[in-house]
Amino acid sequence: MNLDCKHPQVRVVSRDEDAEFVECLQCGEVFDSEEFHDMQIEEEVLNDEEE
């Protein structure tokens, strides 16, 4: 996993009844969309703490 990539652009690659998987168009990592949502929240919290 590329630690520098913040996954600015993703696309849906698979959908199931219980899950949706997305791929980062920058680094190619594939992950659950819920995980991506959690990453965004974590990034926002870290940015707020820095201010």
Predicted model as a PDB file, atoms N, CA, C, CB and O in Angstrom, pLDDT in the B-factor column:
MODEL        1                                                                  
ATOM      1  N   MET A   1       0.838  -1.180   0.000  1.00 46.00           N  
ATOM      2  CA  MET A   1       0.000   0.000   0.000  1.00 46.00           C  
ATOM      3  C   MET A   1       0.884   1.245   0.000  1.00 46.00           C  
ATOM      4  CB  MET A   1      -0.954  -0.003   1.215  1.00 46.00           C  
ATOM      5  O   MET A   1       1.865   1.320   0.740  1.00 46.00           O  
ATOM      6  N   ASN A   2       0.538   2.192  -0.812  1.00 48.00           N  
ATOM      7  CA  ASN A   2       1.277   3.436  -0.895  1.00 48.00           C  
ATOM      8  C   ASN A   2       0.781   4.368   0.205  1.00 48.00           C  
ATOM      9  CB  ASN A   2       1.122   4.088  -2.297  1.00 48.00           C  
ATOM     10  O   ASN A   2      -0.347   4.856   0.138  1.00 48.00           O  
ATOM     11  N   LEU A   3       1.609   4.621   1.217  1.00 61.00           N  
ATOM     12  CA  LEU A   3       1.187   5.425   2.360  1.00 61.00           C  
ATOM     13  C   LEU A   3       1.014   6.899   2.013  1.00 61.00           C  
ATOM     14  CB  LEU A   3       2.184   5.286   3.478  1.00 61.00           C  
ATOM     15  O   LEU A   3       0.337   7.623   2.743  1.00 61.00           O  
ATOM     16  N   ASP A   4       1.614   7.360   0.910  1.00 73.00           N  
ATOM     17  CA  ASP A   4       1.487   8.760   0.524  1.00 73.00           C  
ATOM     18  C   ASP A   4       0.156   9.038  -0.174  1.00 73.00           C  
ATOM     19  CB  ASP A   4       2.641   9.156  -0.384  1.00 73.00           C  
ATOM     20  O   ASP A   4      -0.302  10.181  -0.186  1.00 73.00           O  
ATOM     21  N   CYS A   5      -0.463   8.027  -0.746  1.00 80.00           N  
ATOM     22  CA  CYS A   5      -1.697   8.212  -1.497  1.00 80.00           C  
ATOM     23  C   CYS A   5      -2.867   8.398  -0.541  1.00 80.00           C  
ATOM     24  CB  CYS A   5      -1.949   7.018  -2.433  1.00 80.00           C  
ATOM     25  O   CYS A   5      -3.050   7.600   0.379  1.00 80.00           O  
ATOM     26  N   LYS A   6      -3.647   9.431  -0.749  1.00 79.00           N  
ATOM     27  CA  LYS A   6      -4.849   9.690   0.062  1.00 79.00           C  
ATOM     28  C   LYS A   6      -6.106   9.251  -0.677  1.00 79.00           C  
ATOM     29  CB  LYS A   6      -4.948  11.186   0.424  1.00 79.00           C  
ATOM     30  O   LYS A   6      -7.218   9.560  -0.250  1.00 79.00           O  
ATOM     31  N   HIS A   7      -5.933   8.528  -1.790  1.00 82.00           N  
ATOM     32  CA  HIS A   7      -7.036   7.998  -2.593  1.00 82.00           C  
ATOM     33  C   HIS A   7      -8.004   9.105  -3.024  1.00 82.00           C  
ATOM     34  CB  HIS A   7      -7.791   6.923  -1.805  1.00 82.00           C  
ATOM     35  O   HIS A   7      -9.188   9.061  -2.690  1.00 82.00           O  
ATOM     36  N   PRO A   8      -7.494  10.106  -3.774  1.00 83.00           N  
ATOM     37  CA  PRO A   8      -8.356  11.223  -4.175  1.00 83.00           C  
ATOM     38  C   PRO A   8      -9.422  10.844  -5.204  1.00 83.00           C  
ATOM     39  CB  PRO A   8      -7.511  12.330  -4.731  1.00 83.00           C  
ATOM     40  O   PRO A   8     -10.454  11.509  -5.296  1.00 83.00           O  
ATOM     41  N   GLN A   9      -9.183   9.784  -5.977  1.00 88.00           N  
ATOM     42  CA  GLN A   9     -10.165   9.344  -6.965  1.00 88.00           C  
ATOM     43  C   GLN A   9     -10.322   7.844  -6.855  1.00 88.00           C  
ATOM     44  CB  GLN A   9      -9.745   9.753  -8.404  1.00 88.00           C  
ATOM     45  O   GLN A   9      -9.343   7.099  -6.917  1.00 88.00           O  
ATOM     46  N   VAL A  10     -11.550   7.405  -6.693  1.00 88.00           N  
ATOM     47  CA  VAL A  10     -11.835   5.976  -6.624  1.00 88.00           C  
ATOM     48  C   VAL A  10     -12.970   5.646  -7.568  1.00 88.00           C  
ATOM     49  CB  VAL A  10     -12.183   5.544  -5.183  1.00 88.00           C  
ATOM     50  O   VAL A  10     -13.760   6.510  -7.947  1.00 88.00           O  
ATOM     51  N   ARG A  11     -13.035   4.371  -7.943  1.00 92.00           N  
ATOM     52  CA  ARG A  11     -14.154   3.898  -8.770  1.00 92.00           C  
ATOM     53  C   ARG A  11     -14.646   2.589  -8.191  1.00 92.00           C  
ATOM     54  CB  ARG A  11     -13.735   3.724 -10.271  1.00 92.00           C  
ATOM     55  O   ARG A  11     -13.865   1.822  -7.627  1.00 92.00           O  
ATOM     56  N   VAL A  12     -15.926   2.330  -8.328  1.00 90.00           N  
ATOM     57  CA  VAL A  12     -16.523   1.092  -7.851  1.00 90.00           C  
ATOM     58  C   VAL A  12     -16.119  -0.025  -8.806  1.00 90.00           C  
ATOM     59  CB  VAL A  12     -18.081   1.214  -7.743  1.00 90.00           C  
ATOM     60  O   VAL A  12     -16.281   0.097 -10.020  1.00 90.00           O  
ATOM     61  N   VAL A  13     -15.591  -1.118  -8.247  1.00 93.00           N  
ATOM     62  CA  VAL A  13     -15.192  -2.254  -9.081  1.00 93.00           C  
ATOM     63  C   VAL A  13     -16.063  -3.481  -8.847  1.00 93.00           C  
ATOM     64  CB  VAL A  13     -13.743  -2.604  -8.819  1.00 93.00           C  
ATOM     65  O   VAL A  13     -16.099  -4.381  -9.686  1.00 93.00           O  
ATOM     66  N   SER A  14     -16.762  -3.528  -7.721  1.00 93.00           N  
ATOM     67  CA  SER A  14     -17.611  -4.676  -7.424  1.00 93.00           C  
ATOM     68  C   SER A  14     -18.664  -4.295  -6.396  1.00 93.00           C  
ATOM     69  CB  SER A  14     -16.771  -5.860  -6.918  1.00 93.00           C  
ATOM     70  O   SER A  14     -18.399  -3.550  -5.452  1.00 93.00           O  
ATOM     71  N   ARG A  15     -19.880  -4.833  -6.605  1.00 91.00           N  
ATOM     72  CA  ARG A  15     -20.963  -4.629  -5.639  1.00 91.00           C  
ATOM     73  C   ARG A  15     -21.561  -5.978  -5.305  1.00 91.00           C  
ATOM     74  CB  ARG A  15     -22.053  -3.658  -6.195  1.00 91.00           C  
ATOM     75  O   ARG A  15     -21.705  -6.850  -6.163  1.00 91.00           O  
ATOM     76  N   ASP A  16     -21.901  -6.127  -4.052  1.00 87.00           N  
ATOM     77  CA  ASP A  16     -22.549  -7.327  -3.543  1.00 87.00           C  
ATOM     78  C   ASP A  16     -23.709  -6.854  -2.687  1.00 87.00           C  
ATOM     79  CB  ASP A  16     -21.551  -8.245  -2.727  1.00 87.00           C  
ATOM     80  O   ASP A  16     -23.864  -5.650  -2.479  1.00 87.00           O  
ATOM     81  N   GLU A  17     -24.516  -7.756  -2.193  1.00 86.00           N  
ATOM     82  CA  GLU A  17     -25.615  -7.362  -1.313  1.00 86.00           C  
ATOM     83  C   GLU A  17     -25.103  -6.678  -0.051  1.00 86.00           C  
ATOM     84  CB  GLU A  17     -26.454  -8.578  -0.939  1.00 86.00           C  
ATOM     85  O   GLU A  17     -25.721  -5.737   0.447  1.00 86.00           O  
ATOM     86  N   ASP A  18     -23.975  -7.153   0.461  1.00 87.00           N  
ATOM     87  CA  ASP A  18     -23.452  -6.672   1.737  1.00 87.00           C  
ATOM     88  C   ASP A  18     -22.270  -5.721   1.617  1.00 87.00           C  
ATOM     89  CB  ASP A  18     -23.055  -7.828   2.567  1.00 87.00           C  
ATOM     90  O   ASP A  18     -21.920  -5.063   2.597  1.00 87.00           O  
ATOM     91  N   ALA A  19     -21.646  -5.629   0.449  1.00 87.00           N  
ATOM     92  CA  ALA A  19     -20.404  -4.851   0.358  1.00 87.00           C  
ATOM     93  C   ALA A  19     -20.260  -4.206  -1.014  1.00 87.00           C  
ATOM     94  CB  ALA A  19     -19.188  -5.743   0.647  1.00 87.00           C  
ATOM     95  O   ALA A  19     -20.861  -4.629  -2.002  1.00 87.00           O  
ATOM     96  N   GLU A  20     -19.443  -3.172  -1.029  1.00 91.00           N  
ATOM     97  CA  GLU A  20     -19.089  -2.488  -2.265  1.00 91.00           C  
ATOM     98  C   GLU A  20     -17.582  -2.263  -2.213  1.00 91.00           C  
ATOM     99  CB  GLU A  20     -19.885  -1.124  -2.440  1.00 91.00           C  
ATOM    100  O   GLU A  20     -17.063  -1.757  -1.219  1.00 91.00           O  
ATOM    101  N   PHE A  21     -16.886  -2.634  -3.268  1.00 92.00           N  
ATOM    102  CA  PHE A  21     -15.439  -2.493  -3.306  1.00 92.00           C  
ATOM    103  C   PHE A  21     -15.063  -1.419  -4.313  1.00 92.00           C  
ATOM    104  CB  PHE A  21     -14.762  -3.834  -3.657  1.00 92.00           C  
ATOM    105  O   PHE A  21     -15.621  -1.342  -5.407  1.00 92.00           O  
ATOM    106  N   VAL A  22     -14.103  -0.593  -3.919  1.00 91.00           N  
ATOM    107  CA  VAL A  22     -13.636   0.484  -4.770  1.00 91.00           C  
ATOM    108  C   VAL A  22     -12.145   0.342  -5.017  1.00 91.00           C  
ATOM    109  CB  VAL A  22     -13.952   1.845  -4.145  1.00 91.00           C  
ATOM    110  O   VAL A  22     -11.426  -0.261  -4.219  1.00 91.00           O  
ATOM    111  N   GLU A  23     -11.686   0.904  -6.133  1.00 92.00           N  
ATOM    112  CA  GLU A  23     -10.274   0.892  -6.490  1.00 92.00           C  
ATOM    113  C   GLU A  23      -9.796   2.327  -6.602  1.00 92.00           C  
ATOM    114  CB  GLU A  23     -10.029   0.116  -7.815  1.00 92.00           C  
ATOM    115  O   GLU A  23     -10.455   3.163  -7.221  1.00 92.00           O  
ATOM    116  N   CYS A  24      -8.652   2.608  -6.005  1.00 90.00           N  
ATOM    117  CA  CYS A  24      -8.047   3.931  -6.133  1.00 90.00           C  
ATOM    118  C   CYS A  24      -7.453   4.056  -7.529  1.00 90.00           C  
ATOM    119  CB  CYS A  24      -6.958   4.167  -5.036  1.00 90.00           C  
ATOM    120  O   CYS A  24      -6.706   3.182  -7.971  1.00 90.00           O  
ATOM    121  N   LEU A  25      -7.782   5.140  -8.223  1.00 91.00           N  
ATOM    122  CA  LEU A  25      -7.261   5.347  -9.564  1.00 91.00           C  
ATOM    123  C   LEU A  25      -5.818   5.850  -9.546  1.00 91.00           C  
ATOM    124  CB  LEU A  25      -8.141   6.327 -10.315  1.00 91.00           C  
ATOM    125  O   LEU A  25      -5.156   5.864 -10.583  1.00 91.00           O  
ATOM    126  N   GLN A  26      -5.328   6.261  -8.382  1.00 91.00           N  
ATOM    127  CA  GLN A  26      -3.949   6.730  -8.259  1.00 91.00           C  
ATOM    128  C   GLN A  26      -2.979   5.580  -8.004  1.00 91.00           C  
ATOM    129  CB  GLN A  26      -3.843   7.753  -7.137  1.00 91.00           C  
ATOM    130  O   GLN A  26      -2.000   5.413  -8.730  1.00 91.00           O  
ATOM    131  N   CYS A  27      -3.262   4.774  -6.950  1.00 92.00           N  
ATOM    132  CA  CYS A  27      -2.301   3.738  -6.545  1.00 92.00           C  
ATOM    133  C   CYS A  27      -2.768   2.322  -6.876  1.00 92.00           C  
ATOM    134  CB  CYS A  27      -2.037   3.839  -5.061  1.00 92.00           C  
ATOM    135  O   CYS A  27      -1.973   1.386  -6.792  1.00 92.00           O  
ATOM    136  N   GLY A  28      -4.038   2.140  -7.250  1.00 92.00           N  
ATOM    137  CA  GLY A  28      -4.534   0.834  -7.639  1.00 92.00           C  
ATOM    138  C   GLY A  28      -5.017  -0.039  -6.497  1.00 92.00           C  
ATOM    139  O   GLY A  28      -5.441  -1.171  -6.732  1.00 92.00           O  
ATOM    140  N   GLU A  29      -4.964   0.460  -5.249  1.00 91.00           N  
ATOM    141  CA  GLU A  29      -5.413  -0.334  -4.106  1.00 91.00           C  
ATOM    142  C   GLU A  29      -6.923  -0.550  -4.185  1.00 91.00           C  
ATOM    143  CB  GLU A  29      -5.032   0.358  -2.770  1.00 91.00           C  
ATOM    144  O   GLU A  29      -7.671   0.364  -4.533  1.00 91.00           O  
ATOM    145  N   VAL A  30      -7.364  -1.765  -3.861  1.00 91.00           N  
ATOM    146  CA  VAL A  30      -8.782  -2.106  -3.837  1.00 91.00           C  
ATOM    147  C   VAL A  30      -9.172  -2.356  -2.391  1.00 91.00           C  
ATOM    148  CB  VAL A  30      -9.094  -3.355  -4.736  1.00 91.00           C  
ATOM    149  O   VAL A  30      -8.472  -3.067  -1.670  1.00 91.00           O  
ATOM    150  N   PHE A  31     -10.293  -1.772  -1.961  1.00 88.00           N  
ATOM    151  CA  PHE A  31     -10.730  -1.923  -0.584  1.00 88.00           C  
ATOM    152  C   PHE A  31     -12.225  -1.727  -0.490  1.00 88.00           C  
ATOM    153  CB  PHE A  31     -10.006  -0.940   0.328  1.00 88.00           C  
ATOM    154  O   PHE A  31     -12.858  -1.227  -1.419  1.00 88.00           O  
ATOM    155  N   ASP A  32     -12.782  -2.124   0.633  1.00 88.00           N  
ATOM    156  CA  ASP A  32     -14.208  -1.982   0.908  1.00 88.00           C  
ATOM    157  C   ASP A  32     -14.548  -0.500   1.000  1.00 88.00           C  
ATOM    158  CB  ASP A  32     -14.603  -2.725   2.217  1.00 88.00           C  
ATOM    159  O   ASP A  32     -13.782   0.271   1.578  1.00 88.00           O  
ATOM    160  N   SER A  33     -15.672  -0.092   0.448  1.00 83.00           N  
ATOM    161  CA  SER A  33     -16.039   1.330   0.483  1.00 83.00           C  
ATOM    162  C   SER A  33     -16.242   1.829   1.906  1.00 83.00           C  
ATOM    163  CB  SER A  33     -17.307   1.567  -0.328  1.00 83.00           C  
ATOM    164  O   SER A  33     -16.016   3.007   2.181  1.00 83.00           O  
ATOM    165  N   GLU A  34     -16.666   0.950   2.820  1.00 83.00           N  
ATOM    166  CA  GLU A  34     -16.789   1.345   4.232  1.00 83.00           C  
ATOM    167  C   GLU A  34     -15.417   1.708   4.799  1.00 83.00           C  
ATOM    168  CB  GLU A  34     -17.432   0.203   5.070  1.00 83.00           C  
ATOM    169  O   GLU A  34     -15.285   2.662   5.566  1.00 83.00           O  
ATOM    170  N   GLU A  35     -14.408   0.943   4.417  1.00 78.00           N  
ATOM    171  CA  GLU A  35     -13.043   1.227   4.857  1.00 78.00           C  
ATOM    172  C   GLU A  35     -12.598   2.589   4.319  1.00 78.00           C  
ATOM    173  CB  GLU A  35     -12.071   0.110   4.386  1.00 78.00           C  
ATOM    174  O   GLU A  35     -11.937   3.354   5.021  1.00 78.00           O  
ATOM    175  N   PHE A  36     -12.966   2.884   3.071  1.00 73.00           N  
ATOM    176  CA  PHE A  36     -12.628   4.172   2.477  1.00 73.00           C  
ATOM    177  C   PHE A  36     -13.307   5.303   3.240  1.00 73.00           C  
ATOM    178  CB  PHE A  36     -13.033   4.207   0.994  1.00 73.00           C  
ATOM    179  O   PHE A  36     -12.685   6.332   3.502  1.00 73.00           O  
ATOM    180  N   HIS A  37     -14.558   5.124   3.594  1.00 70.00           N  
ATOM    181  CA  HIS A  37     -15.294   6.138   4.368  1.00 70.00           C  
ATOM    182  C   HIS A  37     -14.611   6.371   5.716  1.00 70.00           C  
ATOM    183  CB  HIS A  37     -16.773   5.700   4.584  1.00 70.00           C  
ATOM    184  O   HIS A  37     -14.471   7.511   6.159  1.00 70.00           O  
ATOM    185  N   ASP A  38     -14.185   5.278   6.367  1.00 69.00           N  
ATOM    186  CA  ASP A  38     -13.482   5.386   7.652  1.00 69.00           C  
ATOM    187  C   ASP A  38     -12.168   6.139   7.499  1.00 69.00           C  
ATOM    188  CB  ASP A  38     -13.220   3.994   8.238  1.00 69.00           C  
ATOM    189  O   ASP A  38     -11.792   6.912   8.381  1.00 69.00           O  
ATOM    190  N   MET A  39     -11.462   5.921   6.384  1.00 71.00           N  
ATOM    191  CA  MET A  39     -10.197   6.624   6.132  1.00 71.00           C  
ATOM    192  C   MET A  39     -10.440   8.128   6.017  1.00 71.00           C  
ATOM    193  CB  MET A  39      -9.520   6.089   4.844  1.00 71.00           C  
ATOM    194  O   MET A  39      -9.658   8.930   6.528  1.00 71.00           O  
ATOM    195  N   GLN A  40     -11.529   8.507   5.343  1.00 69.00           N  
ATOM    196  CA  GLN A  40     -11.848   9.923   5.182  1.00 69.00           C  
ATOM    197  C   GLN A  40     -12.136  10.566   6.532  1.00 69.00           C  
ATOM    198  CB  GLN A  40     -13.048  10.102   4.244  1.00 69.00           C  
ATOM    199  O   GLN A  40     -11.672  11.675   6.796  1.00 69.00           O  
ATOM    200  N   ILE A  41     -12.885   9.895   7.380  1.00 68.00           N  
ATOM    201  CA  ILE A  41     -13.205  10.425   8.707  1.00 68.00           C  
ATOM    202  C   ILE A  41     -11.930  10.574   9.527  1.00 68.00           C  
ATOM    203  CB  ILE A  41     -14.215   9.507   9.437  1.00 68.00           C  
ATOM    204  O   ILE A  41     -11.728  11.594  10.186  1.00 68.00           O  
ATOM    205  N   GLU A  42     -11.074   9.560   9.490  1.00 67.00           N  
ATOM    206  CA  GLU A  42      -9.818   9.599  10.235  1.00 67.00           C  
ATOM    207  C   GLU A  42      -8.946  10.760   9.772  1.00 67.00           C  
ATOM    208  CB  GLU A  42      -9.062   8.275  10.080  1.00 67.00           C  
ATOM    209  O   GLU A  42      -8.329  11.437  10.595  1.00 67.00           O  
ATOM    210  N   GLU A  43      -8.889  10.995   8.471  1.00 71.00           N  
ATOM    211  CA  GLU A  43      -8.094  12.097   7.917  1.00 71.00           C  
ATOM    212  C   GLU A  43      -8.654  13.440   8.391  1.00 71.00           C  
ATOM    213  CB  GLU A  43      -8.077  12.035   6.364  1.00 71.00           C  
ATOM    214  O   GLU A  43      -7.883  14.340   8.725  1.00 71.00           O  
ATOM    215  N   GLU A  44      -9.975  13.591   8.424  1.00 71.00           N  
ATOM    216  CA  GLU A  44     -10.594  14.829   8.883  1.00 71.00           C  
ATOM    217  C   GLU A  44     -10.267  15.095  10.351  1.00 71.00           C  
ATOM    218  CB  GLU A  44     -12.111  14.772   8.682  1.00 71.00           C  
ATOM    219  O   GLU A  44      -9.982  16.231  10.731  1.00 71.00           O  
ATOM    220  N   VAL A  45     -10.309  14.057  11.164  1.00 66.00           N  
ATOM    221  CA  VAL A  45     -10.002  14.192  12.593  1.00 66.00           C  
ATOM    222  C   VAL A  45      -8.558  14.615  12.774  1.00 66.00           C  
ATOM    223  CB  VAL A  45     -10.271  12.871  13.344  1.00 66.00           C  
ATOM    224  O   VAL A  45      -8.271  15.498  13.582  1.00 66.00           O  
ATOM    225  N   LEU A  46      -7.646  14.001  12.036  1.00 67.00           N  
ATOM    226  CA  LEU A  46      -6.231  14.364  12.140  1.00 67.00           C  
ATOM    227  C   LEU A  46      -5.998  15.811  11.707  1.00 67.00           C  
ATOM    228  CB  LEU A  46      -5.375  13.416  11.289  1.00 67.00           C  
ATOM    229  O   LEU A  46      -5.205  16.520  12.327  1.00 67.00           O  
ATOM    230  N   ASN A  47      -6.671  16.248  10.664  1.00 70.00           N  
ATOM    231  CA  ASN A  47      -6.521  17.622  10.203  1.00 70.00           C  
ATOM    232  C   ASN A  47      -7.063  18.607  11.234  1.00 70.00           C  
ATOM    233  CB  ASN A  47      -7.235  17.815   8.864  1.00 70.00           C  
ATOM    234  O   ASN A  47      -6.466  19.660  11.457  1.00 70.00           O  
ATOM    235  N   ASP A  48      -8.179  18.278  11.859  1.00 71.00           N  
ATOM    236  CA  ASP A  48      -8.756  19.144  12.895  1.00 71.00           C  
ATOM    237  C   ASP A  48      -7.829  19.259  14.090  1.00 71.00           C  
ATOM    238  CB  ASP A  48     -10.119  18.612  13.345  1.00 71.00           C  
ATOM    239  O   ASP A  48      -7.699  20.336  14.673  1.00 71.00           O  
ATOM    240  N   GLU A  49      -7.182  18.163  14.462  1.00 69.00           N  
ATOM    241  CA  GLU A  49      -6.274  18.175  15.597  1.00 69.00           C  
ATOM    242  C   GLU A  49      -5.024  19.021  15.336  1.00 69.00           C  
ATOM    243  CB  GLU A  49      -5.872  16.759  15.943  1.00 69.00           C  
ATOM    244  O   GLU A  49      -4.458  19.606  16.260  1.00 69.00           O  
ATOM    245  N   GLU A  50      -4.602  19.080  14.074  1.00 70.00           N  
ATOM    246  CA  GLU A  50      -3.414  19.857  13.720  1.00 70.00           C  
ATOM    247  C   GLU A  50      -3.681  21.357  13.770  1.00 70.00           C  
ATOM    248  CB  GLU A  50      -2.927  19.466  12.331  1.00 70.00           C  
ATOM    249  O   GLU A  50      -2.760  22.145  13.985  1.00 70.00           O  
ATOM    250  N   GLU A  51      -4.923  21.752  13.575  1.00 67.00           N  
ATOM    251  CA  GLU A  51      -5.263  23.189  13.543  1.00 67.00           C  
ATOM    252  C   GLU A  51      -5.326  23.745  14.879  1.00 67.00           C  
ATOM    253  CB  GLU A  51      -6.552  23.439  12.860  1.00 67.00           C  
ATOM    254  O   GLU A  51      -5.597  24.935  15.041  1.00 67.00           O  
TER     255      GLU A  51                                                      
ENDMDL                                                                          
END                                                                             
